Amino acid sequence: FTGQGAQWQGMGQELFEYRIFRESLEAQDSVLQTLSFAPSWSLIGILNGTADVSHSVQDPEISQTVCTALQIALVDLLKSWSITPHVTVGHSSGEIAASYAAGRISFAEAITIAFCRGISVTKNASEGLMLAVGLNENAASTILLEFKNRVQVAAINSPDSVTLSGDRDSIKDIHGRLTSENIFARILETGGIAYHSYHM
């Protein structure tokens, strides 16, 4: 289960044709609306693109919740087809849905955790960025030496791919440098939050 960063408005729309998928999202929406600090938006509105335009799927409060909700609904849909995992793995906020898929937490606990996590990171005053790069950990770490702890390796995705996280200006500098050298570098959509860095 992935964390956030690749979400988009209307993701998962094709899955709305499945009753189990829709019902899972409706049940999760109901849980969120019972909270004393309920969101002003709905999961279904965000996912089917009918939500107020002031609510961006890139806002951490929304992206954390919507990504987890989609993953929970997928787990429920697969379970309705008698497909259950033997092992689950999650990265970052993906650990929430992985815990649900493994039967360790309920869907109500999972969606509440995701929503609360999203709210808590929005209270972080420092603004940063995350950058997926086509470098191994050693090559990335060498570049980071000149940034004096303003950027860290946040995740090792594969032997030749890492995610960097840290100060906005430093990430933009690295992005520009790598792009000019024709090395893959993509800024992740995290709403200005530098997850897995000293910013957290």
C-alpha positions as CSV (number, residue, x, y, z in Angstrom):
1,F,0.0,0.0,0.0
2,T,1.5,3.3,-1.1
3,G,1.6,6.5,0.8
4,Q,0.4,9.7,-0.8
5,G,2.0,11.7,-3.6
6,A,0.4,10.2,-6.6
7,Q,-3.2,11.0,-5.9
8,W,-5.5,12.9,-8.3
9,Q,-9.0,14.4,-8.3
10,G,-11.4,11.6,-9.4
11,M,-9.0,8.7,-8.8
12,G,-10.9,5.4,-8.5
13,Q,-14.0,6.6,-10.4
14,E,-14.2,3.4,-12.4
15,L,-14.5,1.4,-9.2
16,F,-17.7,3.2,-8.3
17,E,-19.6,0.7,-10.5
18,Y,-19.0,-2.0,-7.8
19,R,-21.6,-1.8,-5.0
20,I,-19.1,-3.1,-2.4
21,F,-16.6,-0.4,-3.2
22,R,-19.2,2.4,-3.0
23,E,-20.7,1.0,0.2
24,S,-17.3,0.9,1.8
25,L,-16.7,4.6,0.9
26,E,-20.1,5.5,2.2
27,A,-19.5,3.7,5.5
28,Q,-16.1,5.5,5.9
29,D,-17.8,8.8,5.1
30,S,-20.4,8.1,7.8
31,V,-17.6,7.4,10.3
32,L,-15.9,10.7,9.5
33,Q,-19.1,12.6,9.8
34,T,-19.7,11.3,13.4
35,L,-16.4,12.9,14.6
36,S,-16.7,16.1,16.6
37,F,-14.2,17.6,14.1
38,A,-15.8,16.2,11.0
39,P,-14.5,17.3,7.6
40,S,-16.5,19.8,5.5
41,W,-16.1,17.5,2.5
42,S,-17.0,14.0,1.6
43,L,-14.8,11.1,0.4
44,I,-17.3,10.4,-2.4
45,G,-17.3,14.1,-3.5
46,I,-13.6,14.2,-3.7
47,L,-13.2,10.9,-5.5
48,N,-16.0,11.5,-8.0
49,G,-14.9,15.1,-8.7
50,T,-18.1,16.7,-7.4
51,A,-16.5,18.3,-4.3
52,D,-16.2,22.1,-3.9
53,V,-13.2,23.2,-5.9
54,S,-11.8,24.8,-2.7
55,H,-11.1,21.3,-1.5
56,S,-7.9,20.1,-3.2
57,V,-7.0,16.4,-3.2
58,Q,-3.4,17.6,-2.7
59,D,-4.2,19.1,0.7
60,P,-2.7,16.8,3.4
61,E,-5.9,16.5,5.4
62,I,-7.7,15.3,2.2
63,S,-5.0,13.3,0.5
64,Q,-4.1,11.3,3.6
65,T,-7.8,10.4,4.1
66,V,-8.7,9.8,0.5
67,C,-5.7,7.6,-0.3
68,T,-6.5,5.5,2.7
69,A,-10.2,5.3,2.0
70,L,-9.6,4.2,-1.6
71,Q,-7.2,1.5,-0.3
72,I,-9.7,0.3,2.3
73,A,-12.5,0.2,-0.3
74,L,-10.2,-1.9,-2.6
75,V,-9.5,-4.3,0.2
76,D,-13.3,-4.6,0.8
77,L,-13.9,-5.2,-2.9
78,L,-11.2,-7.8,-3.2
79,K,-12.5,-9.5,0.0
80,S,-16.0,-9.7,-1.6
81,W,-14.3,-11.7,-4.4
82,S,-12.7,-14.0,-1.8
83,I,-9.3,-12.5,-2.4
84,T,-7.4,-11.9,0.9
85,P,-3.7,-11.2,1.5
86,H,-1.3,-13.5,3.2
87,V,1.1,-10.6,3.8
88,T,0.6,-6.9,3.7
89,V,3.2,-4.1,3.3
90,G,2.6,-0.4,3.6
91,H,4.8,2.6,3.0
92,S,4.2,5.8,5.1
93,S,0.4,6.4,5.3
94,G,0.0,3.1,3.4
95,E,0.7,1.4,6.7
96,I,-2.8,2.3,7.8
97,A,-4.5,0.4,5.0
98,A,-2.0,-2.4,5.3
99,S,-3.0,-2.8,9.0
100,Y,-6.7,-2.9,8.0
101,A,-6.0,-5.5,5.3
102,A,-4.2,-7.6,7.8
103,G,-7.2,-7.4,10.2
104,R,-5.3,-5.5,12.9
105,I,-7.6,-2.5,12.9
106,S,-11.2,-1.8,11.9
107,F,-12.2,0.3,8.9
108,A,-13.5,2.9,11.3
109,E,-10.1,3.0,13.1
110,A,-8.2,3.1,9.8
111,I,-10.1,6.0,8.3
112,T,-10.1,8.0,11.6
113,I,-6.3,7.5,11.9
114,A,-5.8,8.7,8.3
115,F,-8.0,11.8,8.8
116,C,-6.3,12.7,12.2
117,R,-2.8,12.2,10.6
118,G,-3.7,14.5,7.8
119,I,-5.0,17.2,10.2
120,S,-1.9,16.9,12.4
121,V,0.6,17.4,9.6
122,T,-1.2,20.5,8.4
123,K,-0.3,22.1,11.8
124,N,3.3,21.8,10.8
125,A,4.4,25.4,10.1
126,S,7.5,24.7,8.1
127,E,7.0,24.1,4.4
128,G,9.0,21.6,2.5
129,L,9.0,19.3,-0.5
130,M,9.6,15.7,-1.5
131,L,11.4,14.5,-4.6
132,A,11.5,11.1,-6.2
133,V,14.8,10.6,-7.9
134,G,16.4,8.0,-10.1
135,L,19.5,7.5,-8.0
136,N,20.7,4.9,-5.6
137,E,21.1,5.7,-1.9
138,N,24.9,6.3,-2.1
139,A,24.7,8.7,-5.1
140,A,21.9,10.6,-3.5
141,S,23.7,10.8,-0.2
142,T,26.7,12.2,-1.9
143,I,24.7,15.1,-3.4
144,L,23.0,15.7,0.0
145,L,26.3,16.4,1.7
146,E,26.4,19.9,0.4
147,F,22.9,20.6,1.7
148,K,24.0,20.3,5.3
149,N,21.0,18.2,6.7
150,R,18.4,20.4,5.0
151,V,17.4,17.3,2.9
152,Q,17.4,13.6,3.8
153,V,16.8,10.3,2.1
154,A,13.2,9.7,3.1
155,A,12.7,6.3,1.4
156,I,14.7,3.8,-0.5
157,N,12.2,2.7,-3.2
158,S,14.5,0.3,-5.1
159,P,18.2,-0.2,-5.7
160,D,18.1,2.8,-8.2
161,S,15.4,5.0,-6.8
162,V,15.1,7.0,-3.6
163,T,12.8,9.7,-2.3
164,L,14.3,12.9,-0.9
165,S,12.6,15.1,1.6
166,G,13.4,18.5,3.2
167,D,13.6,22.2,2.7
168,R,11.7,23.6,-0.3
169,D,14.6,25.6,-1.8
170,S,17.1,22.8,-1.4
171,I,14.7,20.3,-3.0
172,K,14.1,22.7,-5.9
173,D,17.9,23.1,-6.3
174,I,18.4,19.3,-6.5
175,H,15.4,18.9,-8.9
176,G,16.9,21.5,-11.2
177,R,20.4,19.9,-11.1
178,L,19.2,16.4,-11.7
179,T,16.8,17.4,-14.5
180,S,19.7,19.3,-16.3
181,E,21.7,16.1,-16.0
182,N,18.8,14.0,-17.5
183,I,18.4,12.1,-14.3
184,F,14.8,11.3,-13.3
185,A,13.5,13.7,-10.7
186,R,9.8,14.4,-9.9
187,I,8.5,16.6,-7.1
188,L,5.7,14.7,-5.2
189,E,2.3,16.2,-4.5
190,T,2.4,16.3,-0.7
191,G,0.8,19.7,-0.1
192,G,4.1,21.3,1.0
193,I,4.8,18.7,3.6
194,A,8.3,17.1,3.8
195,Y,7.3,13.7,5.2
196,H,10.0,11.5,6.7
197,S,12.4,14.4,7.3
198,Y,13.4,16.7,10.1
199,H,10.3,18.8,9.3
200,M,8.2,16.2,11.0
